[in-house]
Amino acid sequence: MKKIRSLLLLFFVSMATSASQLDAQQISGTWFSEDGTRQYEIREQADGLTAVLIRSSRASDKPGFAIISQLHRNGRNWEGLIHSVADSSSTKVTIRYHKKNNDKLKLKLKRMLFMDISIHWYRQDPAIAEKNAENFPPPPPPNGDF
């Protein structure tokens, strides 16, 4: 009986670990801002997932800047910190998949006491992303700083 409990516990722990890794793989990758002016890459880091600004058509943006850091799974959502490109201020962000579309993320930012701000990021087919890359300056070379 004790052996069966141990095996069941091991099974559930391995399933939870596999699901967490799968979730990280699913959210990892290239995403675009709602207006299409920014391209982000979500990647795994030692302290959780990080979203890095890869390309932008906005002159004030800094490619290579970590927009989101310390992103961890919490139930159906992801929680972390989102950083402003303009002044490097940070606030909490909650991310989840859109209810009907796994290629769309909803980012909910705590900005004011009673008003949250929601923005959307979209995953794009790699072939389409490559074609759209013509509208962006080239990405910075990877330096491992993020």
C-alpha positions as CSV (number, residue, x, y, z in Angstrom):
1,M,0.0,0.0,0.0
2,K,2.8,2.4,0.9
3,K,4.6,1.5,-2.4
4,I,1.4,2.3,-4.4
5,R,1.1,5.7,-2.6
6,S,4.7,6.5,-3.4
7,L,4.2,5.6,-7.0
8,L,1.1,7.7,-7.3
9,L,2.8,10.7,-5.7
10,L,5.7,10.3,-8.0
11,F,3.4,10.1,-11.0
12,F,1.5,13.3,-10.1
13,V,4.7,15.2,-9.3
14,S,6.1,14.2,-12.7
15,M,2.9,15.1,-14.5
16,A,2.8,18.6,-12.8
17,T,6.4,19.2,-13.7
18,S,5.8,18.1,-17.3
19,A,2.7,20.4,-17.5
20,S,4.7,23.3,-16.2
21,Q,7.5,22.7,-18.7
22,L,5.0,22.4,-21.5
23,D,3.3,25.6,-20.5
24,A,6.7,27.4,-20.6
25,Q,7.3,26.0,-24.0
26,Q,3.9,27.1,-25.2
27,I,4.2,30.7,-24.0
28,S,7.8,30.9,-25.1
29,G,8.5,32.3,-28.5
30,T,7.8,35.4,-30.6
31,W,4.9,37.7,-29.9
32,F,3.8,41.0,-31.4
33,S,2.1,44.0,-29.8
34,E,-1.5,44.7,-30.7
35,D,-0.6,47.6,-33.0
36,G,2.2,45.5,-34.6
37,T,4.9,48.1,-33.8
38,R,6.8,45.8,-31.4
39,Q,8.1,42.3,-31.5
40,Y,8.9,40.4,-28.2
41,E,10.5,37.1,-27.5
42,I,9.5,35.2,-24.3
43,R,12.3,32.9,-23.2
44,E,13.2,30.8,-20.2
45,Q,15.7,32.3,-17.7
46,A,17.0,31.1,-14.3
47,D,14.5,33.3,-12.4
48,G,11.5,32.5,-14.6
49,L,10.4,33.6,-18.0
50,T,11.5,36.9,-19.5
51,A,10.0,38.9,-22.4
52,V,12.6,40.8,-24.3
53,L,11.9,43.6,-26.8
54,I,13.5,42.3,-30.0
55,R,12.3,44.8,-32.6
56,S,10.4,48.0,-32.6
57,S,9.5,50.7,-35.1
58,R,9.3,53.2,-32.3
59,A,12.3,55.5,-32.1
60,S,12.2,55.7,-28.2
61,D,12.3,51.9,-27.7
62,K,15.5,50.0,-26.9
63,P,15.8,46.6,-28.5
64,G,17.2,44.1,-26.0
65,F,15.3,45.6,-23.1
66,A,13.6,43.1,-20.8
67,I,10.0,44.2,-20.8
68,I,8.8,41.4,-18.5
69,S,10.8,39.5,-15.9
70,Q,10.3,36.9,-13.2
71,L,7.3,35.4,-15.0
72,H,6.0,32.3,-13.2
73,R,2.9,30.1,-13.6
74,N,0.2,30.6,-11.0
75,G,-2.8,28.4,-11.8
76,R,-4.1,29.3,-15.2
77,N,-2.2,32.6,-15.3
78,W,1.4,33.8,-15.4
79,E,2.5,36.5,-13.0
80,G,5.6,38.7,-13.1
81,L,6.8,42.3,-13.4
82,I,6.4,44.5,-16.5
83,H,8.9,47.3,-17.0
84,S,8.4,50.6,-18.8
85,V,10.8,51.3,-21.6
86,A,10.5,55.1,-21.0
87,D,11.4,55.3,-17.3
88,S,12.2,51.7,-16.2
89,S,9.4,51.8,-13.6
90,S,7.8,48.4,-12.9
91,T,4.4,47.1,-12.0
92,K,2.8,43.7,-11.6
93,V,1.5,41.9,-14.7
94,T,-0.8,39.0,-15.0
95,I,-0.8,37.1,-18.3
96,R,-3.2,34.5,-19.6
97,Y,-4.2,33.0,-22.9
98,H,-7.3,34.4,-24.6
99,K,-10.3,32.2,-23.9
100,K,-10.8,31.3,-27.6
101,N,-7.4,31.8,-29.1
102,N,-4.1,30.4,-27.8
103,D,-2.2,32.6,-30.2
104,K,-3.3,35.7,-28.2
105,L,-2.1,36.7,-24.8
106,K,-4.0,39.1,-22.5
107,L,-1.7,41.2,-20.3
108,K,-3.3,42.8,-17.3
109,L,-1.3,45.6,-15.6
110,K,-2.0,47.1,-12.2
111,R,-1.8,50.9,-13.0
112,M,-4.2,52.7,-10.8
113,L,-6.1,51.9,-7.6
114,F,-9.4,50.9,-9.4
115,M,-8.4,50.6,-13.0
116,D,-6.3,47.9,-14.5
117,I,-5.0,48.2,-18.0
118,S,-5.3,45.3,-20.5
119,I,-3.2,44.9,-23.6
120,H,-2.9,42.0,-26.0
121,W,0.1,40.3,-27.7
122,Y,-0.3,38.0,-30.7
123,R,1.8,35.0,-31.7
124,Q,2.5,35.0,-35.4
125,D,3.3,32.2,-37.7
126,P,7.2,32.2,-38.2
127,A,6.9,32.5,-42.0
128,I,4.6,35.6,-41.6
129,A,6.8,37.0,-38.8
130,E,9.9,36.7,-41.1
131,K,8.0,38.6,-43.9
132,N,6.9,41.3,-41.4
133,A,10.4,41.7,-40.1
134,E,11.1,43.8,-43.2
135,N,9.1,46.6,-41.4
136,F,11.4,46.5,-38.4
137,P,15.1,47.4,-37.9
138,P,17.3,44.4,-37.4
139,P,17.4,42.9,-33.9
140,P,20.5,43.5,-31.7
141,P,23.0,40.7,-31.5
142,P,22.3,38.4,-28.5
143,N,24.6,39.2,-25.6
144,G,23.1,37.1,-22.8
145,D,22.5,40.1,-20.6
146,F,18.8,39.4,-20.2
